[in-house]
Amino acid sequence: MTVAIDLGGKVAVITGGSRGLGREMAQAYAAAGAHVVVASRKQDACDAAAAEITESTGVKAVGVAAHVGDWDGCSQLVDATIDAFGKIDVLINNAGIAPAYDSIESVTEALFDKTFDVNLKGPFRLASVAAPRMEEGGAIINVSSIASVRPKESDLVYAAAKAGLNTITKALAQAYGPRLRVNTIMAGPFLTEISEAWYTDAWRERARSFPLGRAGRPDEISGTALYFGSDLSTFTTGTVLAVDGGRTAMS
Ligand SMILES: NC(=O)c1ccc[n+]([C@@H]2O[C@H](COP(=O)([O-])OP(=O)(O)OC[C@H]3O[C@@H](n4cnc5c(N)ncnc54)[C@H](OP(=O)(O)O)[C@@H]3O)[C@@H](O)[C@H]2O)c1
């Protein structure tokens, strides 16, 4: 059996595609031949990432500024993608934020709402506006977190929003199958901007006892993202898959 991932002619939208895990997934999709839309709040950052992707792979990449916590912004992102490429095959709901707080009592309504807006409301809204316009055989991929199953006092708002993302994955898979597949990557520790504050020296020391003994490199998300977005996973939907170096395998 020969296995090659060829996404030539496909169109993928990656939210939070300007840096971190999203940037890696955008690059990997382009390397597999897909045209990509790089979306984040900052047009300049999206344009820069899109230009680098086109330069390095030759595919057409477009940057679109979109705030995924904004209901109308989500539909505008879908419209912009259809305008640029005429279709959508893969939607990767990757953009996420994890604002820090000092104590449960100090959590403000604004922090709570912002966290849910970006991590849960946005992916729901994007799926609901994109799915009816996506190509048959297409895939929606959400990026959640192991915090959703290992919540801590210090990240419970984020954890709850990501747990919601795990949950809607299963319902969206039912709603949009068999035309589309919907799966979630439940990410563990990866060394990106969002995680700089989390993975201290003390954390890295503790991480030595994890099955793979370390945090992930951002590019180590790409294999799973390509799997869920390609014909390698045609019988997989409604799944929440941990990509976490074995962290959640530990008691
Ligand atoms: N890194 C980890 O250890 C880890 C662990 C578990 C789960 N995750 C999840 O993995 C995903 C990616 O994380 P990362 O580590 O790559 O984060 P990152 O390095 O902080 O990058 C976040 C990306 O999302 C964009 N973004 C932020 N808010 C947005 C909004 N409201 N609308 C649109 N785009 C927005 C950012 O660009 P702009 O600032 O320009 O908008 C950036 O492109 C997130 O969902 C995160 O929760 C990460």
The ligand as an SDF file (V2000), in Angstrom:
LIG
                    3D

 48 52  0  0  0  0  0  0  0  0999 V2000
    0.3480   25.4550   22.7510 N   0  0  0  0  0  0  0  0  0  0  0  0
   -0.1720   24.6050   23.6080 C   0  0  0  0  0  0  0  0  0  0  0  0
    0.5030   24.0840   24.4970 O   0  0  0  0  0  0  0  0  0  0  0  0
   -1.6230   24.2310   23.4990 C   0  0  0  0  0  0  0  0  0  0  0  0
   -2.1100   23.2500   24.3670 C   0  0  0  0  0  0  0  0  0  0  0  0
   -3.4350   22.8650   24.2610 C   0  0  0  0  0  0  0  0  0  0  0  0
   -4.2620   23.4610   23.3270 C   0  0  0  0  0  0  0  0  0  0  0  0
   -3.7680   24.4380   22.5230 N   0  0  0  0  0  0  0  0  0  0  0  0
   -4.6990   25.0510   21.5570 C   0  0  0  0  0  0  0  0  0  0  0  0
   -4.1230   25.0710   20.2810 O   0  0  0  0  0  0  0  0  0  0  0  0
   -4.6170   26.1960   19.5470 C   0  0  0  0  0  0  0  0  0  0  0  0
   -3.4470   26.9760   18.9820 C   0  0  0  0  0  0  0  0  0  0  0  0
   -2.6380   27.3900   20.0720 O   0  0  0  0  0  0  0  0  0  0  0  0
   -1.1760   28.0190   19.8590 P   0  0  0  0  0  0  0  0  0  0  0  0
   -0.3610   27.4910   20.9600 O   0  0  0  0  0  0  0  0  0  0  0  0
   -0.7390   27.8650   18.4620 O   0  0  0  0  0  0  0  0  0  0  0  0
   -1.5350   29.5770   20.1630 O   0  0  0  0  0  0  0  0  0  0  0  0
   -0.7570   30.9300   19.7430 P   0  0  0  0  0  0  0  0  0  0  0  0
    0.6540   30.6400   19.4310 O   0  0  0  0  0  0  0  0  0  0  0  0
   -1.0740   31.9120   20.8220 O   0  0  0  0  0  0  0  0  0  0  0  0
   -1.5050   31.3670   18.4050 O   0  0  0  0  0  0  0  0  0  0  0  0
   -2.8600   31.6920   18.4620 C   0  0  0  0  0  0  0  0  0  0  0  0
   -3.3560   32.0710   17.0820 C   0  0  0  0  0  0  0  0  0  0  0  0
   -4.7460   32.3870   17.1830 O   0  0  0  0  0  0  0  0  0  0  0  0
   -4.9510   33.7250   16.6860 C   0  0  0  0  0  0  0  0  0  0  0  0
   -6.0590   34.3100   17.4330 N   0  0  0  0  0  0  0  0  0  0  0  0
   -6.1150   34.6240   18.7380 C   0  0  0  0  0  0  0  0  0  0  0  0
   -7.3100   35.1440   19.0410 N   0  0  0  0  0  0  0  0  0  0  0  0
   -8.0380   35.1340   17.8900 C   0  0  0  0  0  0  0  0  0  0  0  0
   -9.3390   35.5430   17.5470 C   0  0  0  0  0  0  0  0  0  0  0  0
  -10.1800   36.0850   18.4450 N   0  0  0  0  0  0  0  0  0  0  0  0
   -9.7590   35.3970   16.2590 N   0  0  0  0  0  0  0  0  0  0  0  0
   -8.9370   34.8630   15.3260 C   0  0  0  0  0  0  0  0  0  0  0  0
   -7.6840   34.4610   15.5930 N   0  0  0  0  0  0  0  0  0  0  0  0
   -7.2450   34.6070   16.8570 C   0  0  0  0  0  0  0  0  0  0  0  0
   -3.6180   34.4250   16.8700 C   0  0  0  0  0  0  0  0  0  0  0  0
   -3.4160   35.5080   15.9730 O   0  0  0  0  0  0  0  0  0  0  0  0
   -3.8600   37.0390   16.3180 P   0  0  0  0  0  0  0  0  0  0  0  0
   -3.3210   37.3500   17.6720 O   0  0  0  0  0  0  0  0  0  0  0  0
   -3.2410   37.8190   15.2040 O   0  0  0  0  0  0  0  0  0  0  0  0
   -5.3490   37.0660   16.2470 O   0  0  0  0  0  0  0  0  0  0  0  0
   -2.6630   33.2870   16.5100 C   0  0  0  0  0  0  0  0  0  0  0  0
   -2.5850   33.1540   15.1110 O   0  0  0  0  0  0  0  0  0  0  0  0
   -5.4900   26.9830   20.5130 C   0  0  0  0  0  0  0  0  0  0  0  0
   -6.8410   26.6690   20.3160 O   0  0  0  0  0  0  0  0  0  0  0  0
   -5.0200   26.5000   21.8840 C   0  0  0  0  0  0  0  0  0  0  0  0
   -6.0320   26.6280   22.8610 O   0  0  0  0  0  0  0  0  0  0  0  0
   -2.4790   24.8360   22.5830 C   0  0  0  0  0  0  0  0  0  0  0  0
  1  2  1  0
  2  3  2  0
  2  4  1  0
  4  5  1  0
  4 48  2  0
  5  6  2  0
  6  7  1  0
  7  8  2  0
  8  9  1  0
  8 48  1  0
  9 10  1  0
  9 46  1  0
 10 11  1  0
 11 12  1  0
 11 44  1  0
 12 13  1  0
 13 14  1  0
 14 15  2  0
 14 16  1  0
 14 17  1  0
 17 18  1  0
 18 19  2  0
 18 20  1  0
 18 21  1  0
 21 22  1  0
 22 23  1  0
 23 24  1  0
 23 42  1  0
 24 25  1  0
 25 26  1  0
 25 36  1  0
 26 27  1  0
 26 35  1  0
 27 28  2  0
 28 29  1  0
 29 30  1  0
 29 35  2  0
 30 31  1  0
 30 32  2  0
 32 33  1  0
 33 34  2  0
 34 35  1  0
 36 37  1  0
 36 42  1  0
 37 38  1  0
 38 39  2  0
 38 40  1  0
 38 41  1  0
 42 43  1  0
 44 45  1  0
 44 46  1  0
 46 47  1  0
M  CHG  2   8   1  16  -1
M  END
$$$$
